[in-house]
């Protein structure tokens, strides 16, 4: 993602005062101290309310996303509403089981006794949302926080002001206002919140800002989950079904104008099929865009538009589709660049826009080495029918997650943890993984009063030491 997450020069979201932040945090701490968030029924009630919010306010959410991002209703539903709703419904279905104690076995020396783990709420959690999917990536972490029995402060992105204002208005209408607060504002508000010493902070955004979040959390030893980004590759082998590959790559690359952290950032295609794949991707994008009445895909703000336009101006690659940037509408045509130089900015920085570089490789070793020479990506997408090639790519390329023969779908599977590795993130959530990430795993060992073996207490005789060395 981009470093605009915390910029304030373009924000129109209401900037709250320090006193309002203090009051909101104090209210949530009192709410957590009341112990009502610990029970199953309270948690289920909040999760059901999130589902109801999404169902009843779908039109308002879509309108806010259109205002902020120029997104159509179909993409708003798929990217922000259905995805969030799926997380909440899955949690409702499984929460009772997640909350159960987990019995653990004991070695013989600890008998008689029993052991278990139980999951307890952390307390008050801070969720810092991004602008690109401002409902899904704010409320989906909230599902995890409430499932775990926490209170939560939501800090929506100031770069999606209409959605931020909507969340600030409707969240208190649906959720326990003593447990969930929406705090609007820019970078200074985020840093003020971090200085309060939350029990956990979850941030979704760019790697550079992730470093600032981690630094801001360090003085209070606030644990962090960082969902960041990176240049996620799509590797296409010779045996792949190119029609399907082209359709899936083009579809996800164009979602939200390419402003998706798990969009394919570039394509590495076997040299024997590279040109055919490029032709099919170009044809597929044209088909998807044929009913569009605008000059391109809208970019969130001028800063990002200028960055993407500079990629088009400076690339050494061959632009085979698109390439036009329209300043008046802040839009970039869906663009395919063939053979950009590896040192081009478009190949050095996360693109986060509707620009797709396509390169070729001669051997699988070459493709793997190309990816591994760069920071670990958030996702890897591998298209091949060969089980051995699939295994090789999965095993040899470190990344946050993998999808074989599709793009980005792992994000919509709550049975799988979602997160990055290295520069692409710290920690993971979704489904049970989110519940556990925002819970404390308390270990409990239960012993009896008898027998009380005397030899483990001092003074230690030689005989006692010999026996203990055998049994411990």
MIKERO-547640 format. One record per residue (C-alpha): x, z, y; residue in three letters. Coordinates in steps of 0.001 Angstrom, whole numbers. Each point is the difference from the previous one (the first is absolute). Example, Ala and Ser with C-alpha at 12.3 -4.5 7.8 and 13.67 -1.06 7.14 Angstrom:
2
@east 12300 | up 7800 | north -4500 | residu ALA
@east 1370 | up -660 | north 3440 | residu SER
***
This chain:
472
@east 0 | up 0 | north 0 | residu UNK
@east 1005 | up -121 | north 3643 | residu UNK
@east 1503 | up 2413 | north 2467 | residu UNK
@east -3015 | up -200 | north 2307 | residu UNK
@east -1792 | up 2788 | north -1859 | residu UNK
@east 902 | up 2597 | north 2601 | residu UNK
@east 459 | up -2104 | north 3146 | residu UNK
@east -2152 | up 1153 | north 2879 | residu UNK
@east 344 | up -2802 | north 2540 | residu UNK
@east -3021 | up -1861 | north -1377 | residu UNK
@east -2213 | up 2831 | north -1140 | residu UNK
@east -3555 | up 423 | north 1214 | residu UNK
@east -843 | up 2854 | north -2359 | residu UNK
@east -832 | up 3263 | north 1705 | residu UNK
@east 3083 | up 2175 | north 378 | residu UNK
@east -930 | up 3569 | north -898 | residu UNK
@east 1602 | up 2950 | north 1728 | residu UNK
@east 2338 | up 2522 | north -1593 | residu UNK
@east -2741 | up 2586 | north 342 | residu UNK
@east -2413 | up -2190 | north -1951 | residu UNK
@east 2593 | up -490 | north -2733 | residu UNK
@east 550 | up 3753 | north -122 | residu UNK
@east -3728 | up 646 | north -282 | residu UNK
@east -478 | up -2602 | north -2749 | residu UNK
@east 2885 | up 1289 | north -2102 | residu UNK
@east -1125 | up 3620 | north 434 | residu UNK
@east -3554 | up -932 | north -1040 | residu UNK
@east 1260 | up -1650 | north -3189 | residu UNK
@east 2257 | up 2921 | north -846 | residu UNK
@east -2982 | up 2330 | north 333 | residu UNK
@east -2034 | up -2388 | north -2134 | residu UNK
@east 2616 | up 54 | north -2733 | residu UNK
@east 382 | up 3781 | north 219 | residu UNK
@east -3739 | up 353 | north -667 | residu UNK
@east 705 | up -1244 | north -3570 | residu UNK
@east -3060 | up -2229 | north -88 | residu UNK
@east 2093 | up -3146 | north -484 | residu UNK
@east 1264 | up 1253 | north -3369 | residu UNK
@east -3236 | up -433 | north -1929 | residu UNK
@east -954 | up -3108 | north -1962 | residu UNK
@east -3379 | up -433 | north 1681 | residu UNK
@east 1401 | up 29 | north 3538 | residu UNK
@east 2545 | up -2643 | north -956 | residu UNK
@east -2618 | up -2189 | north -1660 | residu UNK
@east -2296 | up 351 | north 2987 | residu UNK
@east 2720 | up -1251 | north 2354 | residu UNK
@east 867 | up -2933 | north -2262 | residu UNK
@east -3654 | up -1013 | north -293 | residu UNK
@east -224 | up 169 | north 3780 | residu UNK
@east 2886 | up -2462 | north 311 | residu UNK
@east -1887 | up -2402 | north -2270 | residu UNK
@east -3114 | up 465 | north 2110 | residu UNK
@east 1958 | up -583 | north 3211 | residu UNK
@east 1350 | up -3291 | north -1354 | residu UNK
@east -3428 | up -1127 | north -1205 | residu UNK
@east -1929 | up 959 | north 3113 | residu UNK
@east 2568 | up -1077 | north 2585 | residu UNK
@east 1223 | up -3212 | north -1595 | residu UNK
@east -1192 | up -2186 | north 2881 | residu UNK
@east 1616 | up 2241 | north 2605 | residu UNK
@east 3266 | up 96 | north -1938 | residu UNK
@east 39 | up -3796 | north -322 | residu UNK
@east -694 | up -375 | north 3722 | residu UNK
@east 2838 | up 2361 | north 914 | residu UNK
@east 2414 | up -1858 | north -2292 | residu UNK
@east -1059 | up -3304 | north 1526 | residu UNK
@east 625 | up 1442 | north 3461 | residu UNK
@east 3420 | up 1406 | north -894 | residu UNK
@east 1312 | up -2648 | north -2391 | residu UNK
@east -2296 | up -3017 | north 145 | residu UNK
@east -867 | up 577 | north -3626 | residu UNK
@east -3133 | up -1590 | north -1483 | residu UNK
@east -2641 | up 2025 | north -1844 | residu UNK
@east 1119 | up -1081 | north -3469 | residu UNK
@east 3584 | up 1105 | north 568 | residu UNK
@east -1180 | up 3192 | north 1700 | residu UNK
@east -2105 | up 865 | north -3033 | residu UNK
@east 2689 | up -852 | north -2536 | residu UNK
@east 2991 | up 1435 | north 1825 | residu UNK
@east -1405 | up 3179 | north 1509 | residu UNK
@east -3458 | up 877 | north -1284 | residu UNK
@east -110 | up -899 | north -3705 | residu UNK
@east 3557 | up 1216 | north -572 | residu UNK
@east -686 | up 3393 | north 1590 | residu UNK
@east -3341 | up 354 | north -1719 | residu UNK
@east 1615 | up -723 | north -3369 | residu UNK
@east 2514 | up 2814 | north 522 | residu UNK
@east -2733 | up 2480 | north 899 | residu UNK
@east -2280 | up -976 | north -2897 | residu UNK
@east 2887 | up 253 | north -2470 | residu UNK
@east 893 | up 3470 | north 1298 | residu UNK
@east -3602 | up 1185 | north -245 | residu UNK
@east -134 | up -1117 | north -3615 | residu UNK
@east 3244 | up 1668 | north -1080 | residu UNK
@east 490 | up 2990 | north 2310 | residu UNK
@east -1380 | up 2622 | north -2343 | residu UNK
@east 2533 | up -987 | north -2659 | residu UNK
@east 2867 | up -176 | north 2499 | residu UNK
@east -657 | up 3566 | north 1085 | residu UNK
@east 241 | up 1481 | north -3481 | residu UNK
@east 2937 | up 2138 | north -1006 | residu UNK
@east 2616 | up -1859 | north -2003 | residu UNK
@east 1082 | up 2071 | north -2987 | residu UNK
@east 3704 | up -135 | north -846 | residu UNK
@east 1719 | up 773 | north -3279 | residu UNK
@east 2538 | up 2795 | north -333 | residu UNK
@east 3156 | up 374 | north -2036 | residu UNK
@east 11 | up 2722 | north -2658 | residu UNK
@east 2036 | up 2448 | north 2088 | residu UNK
@east -2840 | up 253 | north 2539 | residu UNK
@east -2648 | up 1030 | north -2513 | residu UNK
@east -2333 | up 1770 | north 278 | residu UNK
@east -1054 | up -1679 | north 3211 | residu UNK
@east -1665 | up -3025 | north 1552 | residu UNK
@east 871 | up -2427 | north 2786 | residu UNK
@east -1812 | up -2435 | north 2213 | residu UNK
@east 130 | up -1936 | north 3274 | residu UNK
@east -2793 | up 151 | north 2509 | residu UNK
@east -427 | up -2146 | north 3083 | residu UNK
@east -596 | up 1772 | north 3296 | residu UNK
@east -620 | up -1405 | north 3495 | residu UNK
@east 3006 | up -213 | north 2282 | residu UNK
@east -1892 | up 953 | north 3144 | residu UNK
@east -329 | up -2275 | north 3042 | residu UNK
@east 1253 | up -3573 | north -436 | residu UNK
@east 889 | up -2514 | north 2724 | residu UNK
@east -913 | up -3660 | north -634 | residu UNK
@east 1552 | up -2550 | north 2368 | residu UNK
@east -1777 | up -3318 | north -430 | residu UNK
@east 1200 | up -3539 | north 833 | residu UNK
@east -1705 | up -2734 | north 1981 | residu UNK
@east -107 | up -2772 | north -2598 | residu UNK
@east -2557 | up 1580 | north -2374 | residu UNK
@east -1069 | up 2853 | north 2253 | residu UNK
@east -2959 | up 1185 | north -2097 | residu UNK
@east 1423 | up -382 | north -3504 | residu UNK
@east 3440 | up 1419 | north 792 | residu UNK
@east -1480 | up 2955 | north 1884 | residu UNK
@east -2969 | up 916 | north -2189 | residu UNK
@east 1596 | up -768 | north -3371 | residu UNK
@east 2666 | up 2693 | north 561 | residu UNK
@east -2858 | up 2226 | north 1169 | residu UNK
@east -1643 | up -484 | north -3410 | residu UNK
@east 3173 | up 1388 | north -1579 | residu UNK
@east 182 | up 2891 | north 2472 | residu UNK
@east -3629 | up 1057 | north -470 | residu UNK
@east 159 | up -460 | north -3785 | residu UNK
@east 2843 | up 2500 | north 13 | residu UNK
@east -2039 | up 2458 | north 2092 | residu UNK
@east 1958 | up -352 | north 3242 | residu UNK
@east -1026 | up -190 | north 3611 | residu UNK
@east 1309 | up -3061 | north 1826 | residu UNK
@east 841 | up -1280 | north 3453 | residu UNK
@east -420 | up -3761 | north 323 | residu UNK
@east 2134 | up -1783 | north 2584 | residu UNK
@east -1253 | up -3630 | north 101 | residu UNK
@east 2191 | up -2680 | north 1523 | residu UNK
@east -331 | up -485 | north 3733 | residu UNK
@east 635 | up -3721 | north -598 | residu UNK
@east -3445 | up -297 | north -1609 | residu UNK
@east -1900 | up 1743 | north 2814 | residu UNK
@east -3526 | up -1090 | north -951 | residu UNK
@east 435 | up 1268 | north -3558 | residu UNK
@east 1693 | up 3180 | north 1213 | residu UNK
@east -2912 | up 720 | north 2331 | residu UNK
@east -2509 | up -737 | north -2768 | residu UNK
@east 1710 | up 2416 | north -2399 | residu UNK
@east 139 | up 2674 | north 2706 | residu UNK
@east -3745 | up -412 | north 512 | residu UNK
@east -1344 | up -310 | north -3541 | residu UNK
@east 2315 | up 2183 | north -2116 | residu UNK
@east -1413 | up 3258 | north 1473 | residu UNK
@east -3511 | up -1274 | north -766 | residu UNK
@east 750 | up -229 | north -3722 | residu UNK
@east 2786 | up 2443 | north -837 | residu UNK
@east 527 | up 3741 | north 449 | residu UNK
@east 1258 | up 211 | north 3586 | residu UNK
@east 1764 | up 3282 | north -734 | residu UNK
@east 2062 | up -1773 | north -2657 | residu UNK
@east 530 | up -3531 | north 1351 | residu UNK
@east 945 | up -942 | north 3550 | residu UNK
@east 761 | up -3373 | north 1570 | residu UNK
@east 2723 | up 190 | north 2637 | residu UNK
@east 448 | up -3123 | north 2108 | residu UNK
@east 3060 | up -982 | north 2002 | residu UNK
@east 3415 | up -1602 | north -60 | residu UNK
@east 3533 | up 955 | north -933 | residu UNK
@east 68 | up 3242 | north 1973 | residu UNK
@east -3113 | up 1260 | north -1793 | residu UNK
@east 1524 | up -887 | north -3370 | residu UNK
@east 3168 | up 1919 | north 819 | residu UNK
@east -2022 | up 2924 | north 1345 | residu UNK
@east -1965 | up 125 | north -3244 | residu UNK
@east 3152 | up -143 | north -2111 | residu UNK
@east 1487 | up 2895 | north 1958 | residu UNK
@east -2921 | up 2210 | north -1085 | residu UNK
@east 1347 | up 385 | north -3515 | residu UNK
@east -2635 | up -1491 | north -2299 | residu UNK
@east 34 | up 670 | north -3732 | residu UNK
@east 538 | up -3707 | north -705 | residu UNK
@east 148 | up -3201 | north 2059 | residu UNK
@east -929 | up -3436 | north -1314 | residu UNK
@east 1048 | up -2989 | north 2094 | residu UNK
@east -644 | up -3696 | north -522 | residu UNK
@east 2030 | up -2356 | north 2163 | residu UNK
@east 3393 | up -1570 | north 527 | residu UNK
@east 3316 | up 1171 | north -1359 | residu UNK
@east 1486 | up 639 | north 3457 | residu UNK
@east -2921 | up 2174 | north 1056 | residu UNK
@east 4 | up 1648 | north -3423 | residu UNK
@east 3476 | up 1298 | north 841 | residu UNK
@east -1360 | up 1502 | north 3233 | residu UNK
@east -2891 | up 1603 | north -1864 | residu UNK
@east 2409 | up 1539 | north -2493 | residu UNK
@east 2211 | up 1265 | north 2822 | residu UNK
@east -3030 | up 1440 | north 1804 | residu UNK
@east -1092 | up 1787 | north -3159 | residu UNK
@east 3442 | up 1429 | north -783 | residu UNK
@east 89 | up 2933 | north 2463 | residu UNK
@east -3093 | up 1532 | north -1603 | residu UNK
@east 961 | up -1067 | north -3541 | residu UNK
@east -3245 | up -1953 | north -279 | residu UNK
@east -10 | up -2018 | north -3269 | residu UNK
@east -692 | up -3688 | north 549 | residu UNK
@east -1463 | up -2947 | north -1850 | residu UNK
@east 1164 | up -3216 | north 1668 | residu UNK
@east -1742 | up -3268 | north -855 | residu UNK
@east 2233 | up -2579 | north 1656 | residu UNK
@east 649 | up -3702 | north -554 | residu UNK
@east 2720 | up -2514 | north -694 | residu UNK
@east 498 | up -3582 | north -1033 | residu UNK
@east -2056 | up -254 | north -3181 | residu UNK
@east 1034 | up -3074 | north -2002 | residu UNK
@east -2116 | up -2319 | north -2117 | residu UNK
@east 2146 | up -1496 | north -2773 | residu UNK
@east -1491 | up -3078 | north -1671 | residu UNK
@east 1436 | up -1198 | north -3309 | residu UNK
@east -129 | up -3556 | north -1336 | residu UNK
@east -2785 | up 769 | north -2498 | residu UNK
@east -2437 | up 1511 | north 2504 | residu UNK
@east -3465 | up -1480 | north 606 | residu UNK
@east 761 | up -1405 | north 3449 | residu UNK
@east -3613 | up -527 | north 1042 | residu UNK
@east -798 | up 3650 | north -582 | residu UNK
@east 3278 | up 1140 | north 1564 | residu UNK
@east -623 | up -2018 | north 3162 | residu UNK
@east -3553 | up 1276 | north 331 | residu UNK
@east 955 | up 3654 | north -422 | residu UNK
@east 3020 | up -118 | north 2295 | residu UNK
@east -1889 | up -1839 | north 2751 | residu UNK
@east -3010 | up 2304 | north -210 | residu UNK
@east 1879 | up 3275 | north 385 | residu UNK
@east 2485 | up -1417 | north 2517 | residu UNK
@east -2876 | up -948 | north 2304 | residu UNK
@east -1912 | up 3278 | north -349 | residu UNK
@east -20 | up 1786 | north 3348 | residu UNK
@east 2175 | up -2782 | north 1423 | residu UNK
@east 2838 | up 985 | north -2304 | residu UNK
@east 105 | up 3479 | north 1535 | residu UNK
@east -20 | up 1736 | north -3385 | residu UNK
@east 2858 | up 2171 | north -1226 | residu UNK
@east -344 | up -1288 | north -3572 | residu UNK
@east -410 | up -3674 | north 902 | residu UNK
@east 2562 | up -2306 | north -1616 | residu UNK
@east 2771 | up -180 | north 2590 | residu UNK
@east 1770 | up -2960 | north -1529 | residu UNK
@east -79 | up -2179 | north -3136 | residu UNK
@east 2894 | up -663 | north -2370 | residu UNK
@east -943 | up -2954 | north -2185 | residu UNK
@east 1844 | up -1621 | north -2878 | residu UNK
@east 1663 | up -3083 | north 1499 | residu UNK
@east -1679 | up -2245 | north -2590 | residu UNK
@east -3496 | up 837 | north 1273 | residu UNK
@east 695 | up 1101 | north 3579 | residu UNK
@east -1161 | up -3176 | north 1760 | residu UNK
@east -3179 | up -246 | north -2081 | residu UNK
@east -791 | up 3627 | north 747 | residu UNK
@east 541 | up -538 | north 3731 | residu UNK
@east -2402 | up -2942 | north -32 | residu UNK
@east -2638 | up 2063 | north -1764 | residu UNK
@east 421 | up 2985 | north 2348 | residu UNK
@east -329 | up -2305 | north 3012 | residu UNK
@east -3118 | up -1628 | north -1457 | residu UNK
@east -1509 | up 3369 | north -834 | residu UNK
@east 571 | up 1393 | north 3495 | residu UNK
@east -1587 | up -3093 | north 1509 | residu UNK
@east -3014 | up 461 | north -2256 | residu UNK
@east -347 | up 3664 | north 964 | residu UNK
@east 331 | up -828 | north 3698 | residu UNK
@east -2174 | up -3114 | north 146 | residu UNK
@east -3004 | up 1856 | north 1417 | residu UNK
@east 2031 | up 1933 | north 2549 | residu UNK
@east -867 | up -783 | north 3608 | residu UNK
@east 3036 | up 1753 | north 1533 | residu UNK
@east 3562 | up -1143 | north 572 | residu UNK
@east 1495 | up 2380 | north -2539 | residu UNK
@east -5 | up 3536 | north -1263 | residu UNK
@east -306 | up 2736 | north 2627 | residu UNK
@east 2926 | up 2384 | north 408 | residu UNK
@east -623 | up 3612 | north 1000 | residu UNK
@east 1841 | up -40 | north 3334 | residu UNK
@east 2425 | up -1866 | north 2249 | residu UNK
@east 3061 | up 1799 | north -1320 | residu UNK
@east -702 | up -1106 | north -3559 | residu UNK
@east -998 | up -3491 | north 1101 | residu UNK
@east 3294 | up -466 | north 1847 | residu UNK
@east 1947 | up 1256 | north -3009 | residu UNK
@east -1701 | up -2458 | north -2366 | residu UNK
@east 256 | up -2887 | north 2465 | residu UNK
@east 3749 | up 613 | north 239 | residu UNK
@east 257 | up -338 | north -3791 | residu UNK
@east -1546 | up -3462 | north 271 | residu UNK
@east 2275 | up -1020 | north 2874 | residu UNK
@east 3223 | up 1167 | north -1605 | residu UNK
@east -384 | up -803 | north -3671 | residu UNK
@east 2427 | up -2445 | north -1568 | residu UNK
@east -2552 | up -799 | north -2690 | residu UNK
@east -2352 | up -2967 | north -215 | residu UNK
@east -3537 | up 728 | north 1220 | residu UNK
@east -2358 | up -1937 | north -2288 | residu UNK
@east -3260 | up 1537 | north 1214 | residu UNK
@east -1057 | up 1578 | north 3273 | residu UNK
@east 2674 | up 1296 | north 2315 | residu UNK
@east -2104 | up 210 | north 3146 | residu UNK
@east -355 | up 3213 | north 1986 | residu UNK
@east -2831 | up 189 | north 2552 | residu UNK
@east 775 | up 2541 | north 2687 | residu UNK
@east -3457 | up 60 | north 1586 | residu UNK
@east -1649 | up 1218 | north -3213 | residu UNK
@east 3032 | up 1810 | north -1465 | residu UNK
@east -411 | up -2104 | north -3117 | residu UNK
@east 2493 | up -1480 | north -2452 | residu UNK
@east -849 | up -2953 | north -2200 | residu UNK
@east 390 | up 676 | north -3723 | residu UNK
@east 3533 | up -1247 | north -505 | residu UNK
@east 2135 | up -936 | north -3002 | residu UNK
@east 3778 | up -202 | north 492 | residu UNK
@east 2131 | up -1585 | north -2715 | residu UNK
@east 3621 | up 1039 | north -448 | residu UNK
@east 511 | up 2322 | north 2959 | residu UNK
@east 3582 | up 1225 | north 249 | residu UNK
@east 370 | up 3451 | north -1605 | residu UNK
@east 1305 | up 1265 | north 3350 | residu UNK
@east -3022 | up -1251 | north 1949 | residu UNK
@east -1998 | up 2827 | north 1573 | residu UNK
@east -2975 | up -1092 | north -2097 | residu UNK
@east 2045 | up 882 | north -3074 | residu UNK
@east 1551 | up 3178 | north 1397 | residu UNK
@east -3052 | up 1832 | north 1331 | residu UNK
@east -3417 | up 718 | north -1487 | residu UNK
@east -2169 | up -2857 | north 1274 | residu UNK
@east -3409 | up 1657 | north 276 | residu UNK
@east -1722 | up -3204 | north 1019 | residu UNK
@east -1326 | up -3319 | north -1393 | residu UNK
@east 3451 | up -1488 | north -592 | residu UNK
@east 1207 | up -714 | north -3536 | residu UNK
@east 3621 | up -945 | north -751 | residu UNK
@east 588 | up -1777 | north -3321 | residu UNK
@east 3435 | up -210 | north -1588 | residu UNK
@east 1224 | up -1216 | north -3380 | residu UNK
@east 2195 | up 1472 | north -2704 | residu UNK
@east 1899 | up -1609 | north -2855 | residu UNK
@east 204 | up 2920 | north -2433 | residu UNK
@east -1883 | up 3233 | north -459 | residu UNK
@east 3232 | up 1903 | north 606 | residu UNK
@east 238 | up -1671 | north 3398 | residu UNK
@east -3574 | up 992 | north 924 | residu UNK
@east 531 | up 3603 | north -1075 | residu UNK
@east 3281 | up 232 | north 1913 | residu UNK
@east -1653 | up -1431 | north 3135 | residu UNK
@east -2702 | up 2689 | north 16 | residu UNK
@east 2336 | up 2830 | north -933 | residu UNK
@east 2407 | up -859 | north 2816 | residu UNK
@east -2704 | up 1170 | north 2428 | residu UNK
@east -1741 | up 3382 | north 534 | residu UNK
@east -2377 | up 959 | north -2795 | residu UNK
@east -3389 | up -1627 | north 682 | residu UNK
@east -3404 | up 1622 | north -143 | residu UNK
@east -1219 | up -2472 | north -2636 | residu UNK
@east 1206 | up -2738 | north -2305 | residu UNK
@east -2208 | up -2886 | north -1163 | residu UNK
@east 1138 | up -1923 | north -3076 | residu UNK
@east -1709 | up -3154 | north -1248 | residu UNK
@east 896 | up -1071 | north -3525 | residu UNK
@east -1549 | up -293 | north -3453 | residu UNK
@east 3172 | up 1208 | north -1690 | residu UNK
@east -67 | up 3596 | north -1134 | residu UNK
@east 3796 | up 175 | north -37 | residu UNK
@east 250 | up -1301 | north 3564 | residu UNK
@east -2692 | up 2440 | north 1127 | residu UNK
@east 1903 | up 2890 | north -1571 | residu UNK
@east 3285 | up -1105 | north 1516 | residu UNK
@east -1444 | up -164 | north 3519 | residu UNK
@east -1888 | up 3291 | north -316 | residu UNK
@east 3033 | up 1818 | north -1412 | residu UNK
@east 2739 | up -1485 | north 2190 | residu UNK
@east -1536 | up 20 | north 3506 | residu UNK
@east -617 | up 3438 | north 1559 | residu UNK
@east -3172 | up 38 | north 2106 | residu UNK
@east -3009 | up 2173 | north 721 | residu UNK
@east -2380 | up -1773 | north -2386 | residu UNK
@east -430 | up -3255 | north -1888 | residu UNK
@east -2817 | up -2444 | north -604 | residu UNK
@east 503 | up -2647 | north -2662 | residu UNK
@east -1802 | up -3301 | north 629 | residu UNK
@east -1920 | up 1232 | north 3044 | residu UNK
@east 564 | up 1410 | north 3476 | residu UNK
@east -741 | up 3468 | north 1442 | residu UNK
@east -2678 | up 962 | north -2537 | residu UNK
@east 1849 | up 3163 | north -1056 | residu UNK
@east -1044 | up 1556 | north 3298 | residu UNK
@east -3615 | up -96 | north -1206 | residu UNK
@east 667 | up 1721 | north -3334 | residu UNK
@east -486 | up 3763 | north 508 | residu UNK
@east 1321 | up 658 | north -3500 | residu UNK
@east 3459 | up -1015 | north 1270 | residu UNK
@east 2144 | up 1832 | north 2560 | residu UNK
@east 627 | up -2051 | north 3136 | residu UNK
@east 3177 | up 486 | north 1996 | residu UNK
@east 3409 | up -1315 | north 896 | residu UNK
@east 3586 | up 777 | north -883 | residu UNK
@east 3050 | up 210 | north 2225 | residu UNK
@east -683 | up -1640 | north 3358 | residu UNK
@east -3534 | up -944 | north -1089 | residu UNK
@east -1258 | up 3560 | north -296 | residu UNK
@east 113 | up 3541 | north -1310 | residu UNK
@east -2637 | up 1343 | north -2377 | residu UNK
@east -3187 | up -1590 | north -1286 | residu UNK
@east -3750 | up 558 | north -24 | residu UNK
@east -3365 | up -1532 | north -1066 | residu UNK
@east -2301 | up 1446 | north -2653 | residu UNK
@east 1343 | up 2997 | north -1866 | residu UNK
@east 3428 | up -675 | north 1507 | residu UNK
@east -1386 | up 680 | north 3467 | residu UNK
@east -1721 | up 3169 | north -1193 | residu UNK
@east 3270 | up 1256 | north -1481 | residu UNK
@east 2152 | up -1117 | north 2950 | residu UNK
@east -2111 | up 2109 | north 2366 | residu UNK
@east -311 | up 2982 | north -2359 | residu UNK
@east 2407 | up 2766 | north -887 | residu UNK
@east 784 | up 102 | north -3715 | residu UNK
@east 27 | up 3713 | north -637 | residu UNK
@east 1743 | up 1021 | north -3225 | residu UNK
@east -1435 | up 3049 | north -1772 | residu UNK
@east 1538 | up 1853 | north -2943 | residu UNK
@east -2125 | up 2753 | north -1523 | residu UNK
@east 1656 | up 2669 | north -2173 | residu UNK
@east -1201 | up 3102 | north -1902 | residu UNK
@east 1279 | up 3558 | north 476 | residu UNK
@east 991 | up 220 | north -3640 | residu UNK
@east 2368 | up -651 | north -1654 | residu UNK
@east 2556 | up 1064 | north 2595 | residu UNK
@east 3358 | up -849 | north -1564 | residu UNK
@east 2584 | up 2509 | north 1186 | residu UNK
@east 3119 | up -2064 | north -653 | residu UNK
@east -645 | up -2244 | north 3034 | residu UNK
@east 429 | up 2967 | north 2331 | residu UNK
@east 3336 | up 1568 | north 971 | residu UNK
@east 2278 | up 1501 | north -1019 | residu UNK
@east 973 | up -3013 | north -2115 | residu UNK
@east 1785 | up 701 | north -3257 | residu UNK
@east 2057 | up -2576 | north -1856 | residu UNK
@east -2701 | up -119 | north -2646 | residu UNK
@east -2714 | up -604 | north 2603 | residu UNK
@east 1977 | up -2834 | north 1596 | residu UNK
@east 524 | up -1677 | north -3389 | residu UNK
@east -3722 | up 107 | north -717 | residu UNK
@east -969 | up -1274 | north 3467 | residu UNK
@east 2459 | up -2900 | north -233 | residu UNK
@east -1791 | up -1109 | north -3156 | residu UNK
@east -3540 | up 268 | north 1272 | residu UNK
@east 257 | up -1130 | north 3629 | residu UNK
***
